[in-house]
Amino acid sequence: MGRPTMDELASQVHGAVITPGDGAYDEARRVYNGMIDRKPAAVVHCANAGDVLATVAFARESGLDLAVRGGSHSVPGYGTCEGGVVADLSGMRGVRVDPAGRTARVEGGATLADLDAATHAFGLAVTGGVISTTGVGGLTLGGGFGHLARGLGLTCDNLLSADVVTADGRLLVASADEHPDLFWALRGGGGNFGAVTSFEYRLSPLSQVHVGLFFHELEHTEAVLRHYREYIATAPEQLGAFPAFQIAPPLPFIPENRHGDTFILEVLCWSGPLEQGEQAIQPFRDAAPVAFEFAGTMPYPALQGMFDALLPPGLQHYWKAAFATELTDAAIAAHAVHGPKVPTVNATCHIYPINGACHRVSPDATAFSYRDANFATVIAGMWPDPADNAANTAWVREYYAALAPESLPGGYVNFMGADDQGRVTDNYRDNYARLVEAKRAYDPGNLFHLNHNIQP
């Protein structure tokens, strides 16, 4: 038999198959990172799991590269490929909530905005990231942390099951009871093992949160970071908090003459009893003078979408990531040097805490191995003008190099750049050998290789 044709693929799927020459092609091939300019042979707008099955089979039988796209946020551009086929799940965004069982079944192309809107209607939530346009697929498969992680654990810790299209053309249910080796690998092992068409999450009660945004002058950077380091170690687990370097956007509580100035920002989220919210964030006010602040109660999805306007699709992206067991004095000094050089209002450095509930899961219970880390740093270079690529990429690299001596060998896979492929074994440490076994079992031909790749 000959290789399948595009016409045959189009006859097998319900969604559209977009190829070069189609009027919709340039829009269909575009991804979140404006640096990525690849031209796939086809983009399949998958409408259901059957379309994903057909697309995976087409890529396997034709020998073409296969990219799986959910929210499209992959910084290295793994949601597309040159000359291959893209299984675009962005049309598969349904969410079905079981309020009595406190679970949600979420299709693989859904974003955090889709998930949060559906669960919020029932006063429920699960750990998400901090940008609502993020896809649930990539977030979960890499681990997943955000405002709620200290109290609820990682997103992958709340995963109950997943429907997975594997390289050999099967649609499997992975859970603690079915294909448990695959279920283990999916929780942190990235997109190496198949295309996940739906996720089932455990939900927790949450509706409103008390939020604080505290902008401090840069002269207080070291005081802010030292307080954060010490306080977050034993803070109540309902408190989510992270510091960031941020050029002030035109927010109403910041005077117009300070828009465009650089600050160290603290983002605080209290998910406990709302009457305790002000008391919970007060220590961050007391640690260093606050230049400008916003504090108040809001729906959790509103917090999730708060920073979306800073990060429209099409920006240039170059990121680096590192885990650390401690935010050492030397690391704080490095942050104080490089953080204030943040080049644009879009770019930032965040230092996330991953203690609390995240530490109550054994390092070998899921593929996410850094349960002993306390901090996950991301240096997120994002800017609109390609003419600035060299200078701003250099800022990210120099910042990362200054932190590396104070960091663990690996970093969070969802924050890694394309040039971090050589860090894959460090990212998974003692879990790497078991991930290789799962890869050999479910994708021995490495069809799913457009990711931070675990080679079979």
Legacy VTK file of the C-alpha trace (Angstrom):
# vtk DataFile Version 3.0
C-alpha trace
ASCII
DATASET POLYDATA
POINTS 456 float
0.000 0.000 0.000
1.166 3.542 -0.755
1.357 6.347 1.719
-1.961 8.010 2.583
-2.866 11.220 0.816
-4.200 14.464 2.204
-7.477 13.806 0.450
-7.771 10.499 2.268
-7.060 12.214 5.582
-9.678 14.863 4.830
-12.237 12.135 4.130
-11.549 10.508 7.505
-11.913 13.516 9.799
-14.820 15.725 10.711
-12.705 18.853 11.181
-11.012 20.860 8.439
-7.642 19.889 6.984
-5.774 23.099 6.143
-2.889 22.881 3.683
-0.563 25.418 1.985
-2.499 27.463 -0.518
-5.675 27.469 1.552
-6.824 30.931 2.532
-6.849 29.974 6.203
-3.372 28.439 6.139
-1.310 31.296 7.568
-3.695 31.731 10.473
-3.878 27.968 11.056
-0.107 27.549 11.246
0.444 30.481 13.626
1.418 29.727 17.214
1.689 31.816 20.376
5.441 32.472 20.097
6.015 34.930 17.257
9.597 33.663 16.857
8.239 30.397 15.471
7.555 30.484 11.731
7.086 26.912 10.541
5.125 25.623 7.588
3.472 22.264 8.194
2.143 20.178 5.337
-1.254 20.142 7.043
-3.028 21.487 10.099
-5.941 19.289 11.122
-8.594 21.071 13.185
-9.583 18.036 15.198
-13.225 18.028 16.242
-13.148 14.903 18.394
-11.016 11.983 19.518
-11.712 10.180 16.258
-10.071 13.022 14.344
-7.033 12.759 16.596
-6.849 9.011 15.967
-6.972 9.584 12.213
-4.352 12.338 12.317
-1.931 10.303 14.419
-2.380 7.346 12.067
-1.787 9.576 9.043
1.460 10.930 10.489
2.662 7.453 11.421
1.866 5.906 8.047
3.173 8.818 5.989
6.405 9.167 7.934
5.759 12.850 8.624
6.591 14.710 11.818
3.619 15.012 14.164
2.931 18.024 16.366
0.083 18.105 18.892
-1.277 21.560 19.674
-3.523 22.426 22.586
-3.322 25.971 23.922
-0.380 26.749 21.608
1.704 28.262 24.442
4.756 26.043 23.940
7.695 28.471 23.986
9.853 26.222 21.754
6.951 25.955 19.301
6.330 22.247 19.773
2.717 22.803 18.682
3.825 23.044 15.067
6.440 21.587 12.732
8.131 22.113 9.386
6.643 19.959 6.639
4.755 17.675 9.019
1.200 17.401 10.273
-0.327 19.284 13.185
-3.124 17.775 15.256
-4.743 21.023 16.418
-7.004 20.309 19.382
-8.050 23.934 19.893
-11.590 23.169 18.739
-11.939 20.498 21.452
-12.643 22.730 24.445
-15.632 21.184 26.171
-15.760 20.964 29.971
-18.249 18.795 31.856
-18.431 19.333 35.609
-19.813 16.808 38.082
-20.534 19.064 41.070
-21.615 16.208 43.324
-18.490 14.181 42.633
-16.324 17.320 42.437
-14.710 16.309 39.176
-14.411 17.812 35.718
-13.863 16.128 32.362
-11.981 18.560 30.121
-11.178 18.170 26.425
-7.552 18.365 25.395
-7.735 21.721 23.603
-9.345 23.615 26.474
-7.668 26.612 28.060
-7.590 27.537 31.717
-10.254 30.143 30.947
-12.548 27.372 29.673
-11.861 25.193 32.700
-12.181 27.972 35.268
-15.397 29.371 33.806
-17.077 25.972 33.957
-15.898 24.999 37.435
-16.468 28.457 38.950
-20.174 28.160 38.213
-20.248 25.412 40.855
-17.860 27.056 43.332
-15.060 24.647 42.446
-11.519 24.901 41.087
-8.277 23.048 40.452
-4.701 24.310 40.396
-4.007 26.198 37.173
-1.272 28.469 35.903
-1.323 32.285 36.017
-2.404 33.118 32.437
-5.918 32.098 31.418
-5.045 31.457 27.751
-2.714 28.617 28.773
-3.810 25.198 27.509
-4.758 22.643 30.148
-2.953 19.922 28.190
0.559 21.271 28.219
0.159 22.619 31.737
-0.968 19.281 33.172
1.458 17.087 31.279
4.389 19.184 32.485
3.216 19.237 36.107
1.274 22.462 36.525
1.591 25.040 39.268
0.056 28.403 39.982
-1.730 30.371 42.692
-3.340 27.314 44.337
-0.463 24.815 44.252
0.661 25.215 47.863
-2.794 24.214 49.069
-4.045 21.848 46.380
-0.836 20.435 44.885
0.226 20.491 41.265
-2.325 20.242 38.475
-1.044 16.755 37.696
-1.572 15.763 41.348
-5.273 16.431 40.793
-5.495 14.389 37.591
-7.737 11.334 37.978
-7.610 9.934 34.452
-6.795 10.795 30.859
-7.935 9.573 27.444
-4.818 9.105 25.329
-4.304 8.386 21.634
-1.106 6.370 21.428
1.318 5.994 18.548
-0.034 2.577 17.565
-3.550 3.925 17.064
-5.241 3.004 20.320
-7.404 5.243 22.490
-6.509 4.293 26.051
-7.826 5.361 29.412
-4.922 6.011 31.764
-5.648 6.086 35.478
-4.477 4.537 38.723
-6.367 1.379 37.704
-5.905 1.294 33.921
-2.477 1.520 32.314
-1.002 2.897 35.541
2.490 3.133 34.023
1.146 5.489 31.353
-0.807 7.452 33.956
2.363 7.858 36.013
4.325 9.095 32.991
1.672 11.596 31.884
1.867 13.415 35.210
4.954 15.465 34.466
6.465 13.607 31.524
5.161 16.031 28.907
3.757 15.109 25.507
6.053 12.140 25.007
3.515 9.343 25.304
0.535 10.265 23.171
-2.081 12.871 22.371
-4.388 13.402 25.332
-7.927 14.059 24.147
-9.445 14.600 27.592
-8.431 15.028 31.227
-10.424 14.218 34.346
-9.587 16.392 37.364
-10.428 16.321 41.034
-11.900 19.696 42.047
-11.867 21.547 45.354
-14.265 24.141 46.771
-13.228 27.679 45.782
-15.102 30.685 44.481
-13.629 34.007 45.620
-10.024 34.815 46.493
-8.419 37.773 48.225
-5.715 39.254 46.018
-2.809 41.607 46.639
-0.582 43.276 44.057
2.229 45.111 45.837
4.675 47.188 43.797
7.919 47.962 45.649
10.710 50.268 44.520
13.759 48.385 43.258
15.864 49.554 46.200
13.839 47.132 48.332
14.494 44.108 46.128
16.735 42.242 48.559
14.466 42.920 51.536
11.408 41.740 49.588
13.105 38.518 48.443
14.547 37.711 51.859
11.135 38.127 53.469
9.491 36.044 50.772
12.059 33.263 51.234
11.530 33.095 54.977
7.787 33.676 55.173
6.651 31.327 52.426
8.423 28.365 54.040
5.807 28.131 56.799
2.974 30.349 55.541
-0.571 28.956 55.603
-1.048 26.764 52.549
-4.053 28.769 51.381
-1.590 31.549 50.554
-0.214 31.675 47.036
2.562 34.211 46.557
5.331 34.974 44.126
7.650 37.919 43.486
8.243 39.235 39.994
10.195 41.966 38.250
7.705 44.058 36.337
7.658 47.237 34.305
4.533 49.044 35.474
1.667 48.806 32.982
-0.997 51.540 32.858
-2.964 50.309 35.863
-5.404 52.740 37.508
-3.774 52.510 40.946
-0.341 53.484 39.578
0.203 57.192 38.830
0.581 57.913 35.133
4.063 59.355 35.611
5.240 55.959 36.953
3.880 53.896 34.060
6.894 52.300 32.375
9.055 52.298 35.507
10.433 49.005 36.800
9.437 47.575 40.185
9.636 44.377 42.149
6.065 43.140 42.359
4.489 40.639 44.732
1.411 38.752 43.556
-0.591 37.347 46.462
-3.620 35.071 46.440
-5.431 34.030 49.607
-7.833 31.134 49.004
-8.856 30.597 52.624
-11.704 32.292 54.525
-12.153 35.697 52.940
-12.443 37.501 56.268
-8.823 36.464 56.877
-7.594 37.795 53.546
-6.204 41.134 54.685
-4.490 39.527 57.659
-2.952 36.921 55.331
-1.319 39.447 52.993
-0.368 42.054 55.611
3.098 40.561 56.300
4.099 41.424 52.735
3.111 45.052 53.325
5.148 45.108 56.499
8.298 43.580 54.976
9.153 46.576 52.783
7.537 49.898 51.831
4.827 49.514 49.196
4.884 52.140 46.468
1.528 51.213 44.917
-0.950 48.464 45.638
-4.204 46.846 44.732
-5.919 44.608 47.260
-9.371 43.149 47.182
-11.628 40.157 46.771
-12.482 38.830 43.328
-13.659 35.655 41.589
-10.793 33.216 41.092
-11.160 33.306 37.255
-10.686 37.085 37.360
-7.304 36.615 38.985
-6.421 33.980 36.397
-7.083 36.430 33.578
-5.515 39.453 35.263
-2.255 39.391 33.282
-3.623 38.235 29.922
-3.482 41.694 28.352
0.304 41.802 28.860
0.744 38.600 26.880
-1.131 38.710 23.573
-0.295 36.030 21.018
2.501 36.845 18.624
5.137 38.202 21.019
8.717 36.994 20.678
9.459 34.451 23.435
12.708 33.133 24.887
12.635 31.574 28.381
14.899 29.815 30.873
13.958 27.904 34.013
15.568 26.571 37.168
14.556 24.803 40.368
16.169 25.609 43.704
15.914 24.144 47.183
16.746 27.533 48.655
16.612 31.147 47.605
20.162 31.815 48.761
21.689 35.189 49.503
23.809 34.762 46.361
20.690 34.049 44.277
18.976 37.112 45.753
22.018 39.205 44.834
21.851 37.855 41.262
18.150 38.725 41.060
18.899 42.227 42.316
21.392 42.713 39.473
19.515 41.156 36.555
15.816 41.467 37.444
15.760 45.280 37.187
17.057 44.954 33.617
13.736 43.407 32.504
13.479 44.784 28.962
9.755 45.220 28.267
6.418 45.384 30.054
5.734 41.888 28.698
8.909 40.284 30.051
9.356 39.195 33.652
11.004 36.864 36.108
8.762 34.941 38.499
9.891 32.920 41.527
7.138 30.421 42.314
6.884 28.474 45.570
6.339 24.743 45.216
6.148 23.634 48.826
3.123 22.763 50.954
0.892 20.178 49.303
3.416 19.758 46.484
5.869 18.263 48.986
3.407 15.711 50.313
3.685 13.722 47.091
6.635 11.372 46.804
9.234 12.216 44.098
8.556 8.843 42.451
4.752 8.968 42.718
4.530 10.950 39.471
7.006 11.794 36.724
7.439 15.280 38.270
10.514 14.554 40.354
11.472 17.854 42.000
9.370 17.446 45.120
12.339 18.555 47.224
12.607 21.900 45.418
11.072 24.904 47.139
11.272 27.421 44.300
10.757 27.353 40.548
12.195 30.355 38.758
11.252 31.318 35.222
13.022 34.070 33.317
10.390 34.815 30.714
11.729 36.974 27.923
8.751 38.325 25.943
8.743 41.348 23.651
6.958 42.574 20.504
9.786 43.588 18.144
11.955 40.912 16.441
14.678 43.568 16.106
15.216 43.168 19.863
15.723 39.399 19.745
19.493 39.379 20.198
19.587 41.856 23.071
16.645 40.414 24.965
17.723 36.811 24.495
21.086 37.841 25.943
19.307 39.266 29.005
17.604 35.916 29.631
20.811 33.928 29.173
22.910 36.188 31.373
20.272 36.151 34.100
20.054 32.360 33.978
23.845 31.983 34.026
24.023 34.130 37.168
21.412 31.930 38.919
22.760 28.569 37.746
25.369 28.137 40.529
22.584 28.543 43.105
20.115 26.262 41.308
19.457 22.554 40.929
20.488 20.909 37.641
16.966 20.640 36.226
14.086 22.996 35.608
10.365 22.933 34.934
9.800 21.503 31.445
6.953 23.924 30.662
9.361 26.849 31.088
12.183 25.377 28.985
13.413 26.741 25.674
14.207 24.739 22.561
17.921 24.932 23.357
17.329 23.139 26.681
16.838 19.736 25.062
20.111 18.595 26.604
18.697 19.119 30.094
15.977 16.466 29.769
17.715 13.896 31.976
18.349 16.556 34.628
14.709 17.631 34.478
13.544 14.147 35.446
16.475 12.921 37.577
15.797 9.496 39.112
12.512 9.174 37.222
14.166 9.302 33.809
14.843 5.561 33.478
11.219 4.735 34.279
10.077 7.329 31.739
12.223 5.635 29.099
10.477 2.347 29.907
7.073 3.983 29.436
8.253 5.547 26.194
9.361 2.164 24.897
6.004 0.672 25.849
3.786 3.341 24.292
5.877 5.091 21.630
8.854 2.905 20.685
9.215 4.666 17.331
9.273 8.118 18.964
6.393 9.427 16.858
5.731 11.948 19.646
9.177 13.554 19.568
8.297 17.235 19.234
8.647 17.948 22.953
11.410 17.878 25.526
12.053 14.433 24.264
12.494 11.205 26.183
14.111 8.931 23.643
13.076 5.276 23.653
LINES 1 457
456 0 1 2 3 4 5 6 7 8 9 10 11 12 13 14 15 16 17 18 19 20 21 22 23 24 25 26 27 28 29 30 31 32 33 34 35 36 37 38 39 40 41 42 43 44 45 46 47 48 49 50 51 52 53 54 55 56 57 58 59 60 61 62 63 64 65 66 67 68 69 70 71 72 73 74 75 76 77 78 79 80 81 82 83 84 85 86 87 88 89 90 91 92 93 94 95 96 97 98 99 100 101 102 103 104 105 106 107 108 109 110 111 112 113 114 115 116 117 118 119 120 121 122 123 124 125 126 127 128 129 130 131 132 133 134 135 136 137 138 139 140 141 142 143 144 145 146 147 148 149 150 151 152 153 154 155 156 157 158 159 160 161 162 163 164 165 166 167 168 169 170 171 172 173 174 175 176 177 178 179 180 181 182 183 184 185 186 187 188 189 190 191 192 193 194 195 196 197 198 199 200 201 202 203 204 205 206 207 208 209 210 211 212 213 214 215 216 217 218 219 220 221 222 223 224 225 226 227 228 229 230 231 232 233 234 235 236 237 238 239 240 241 242 243 244 245 246 247 248 249 250 251 252 253 254 255 256 257 258 259 260 261 262 263 264 265 266 267 268 269 270 271 272 273 274 275 276 277 278 279 280 281 282 283 284 285 286 287 288 289 290 291 292 293 294 295 296 297 298 299 300 301 302 303 304 305 306 307 308 309 310 311 312 313 314 315 316 317 318 319 320 321 322 323 324 325 326 327 328 329 330 331 332 333 334 335 336 337 338 339 340 341 342 343 344 345 346 347 348 349 350 351 352 353 354 355 356 357 358 359 360 361 362 363 364 365 366 367 368 369 370 371 372 373 374 375 376 377 378 379 380 381 382 383 384 385 386 387 388 389 390 391 392 393 394 395 396 397 398 399 400 401 402 403 404 405 406 407 408 409 410 411 412 413 414 415 416 417 418 419 420 421 422 423 424 425 426 427 428 429 430 431 432 433 434 435 436 437 438 439 440 441 442 443 444 445 446 447 448 449 450 451 452 453 454 455
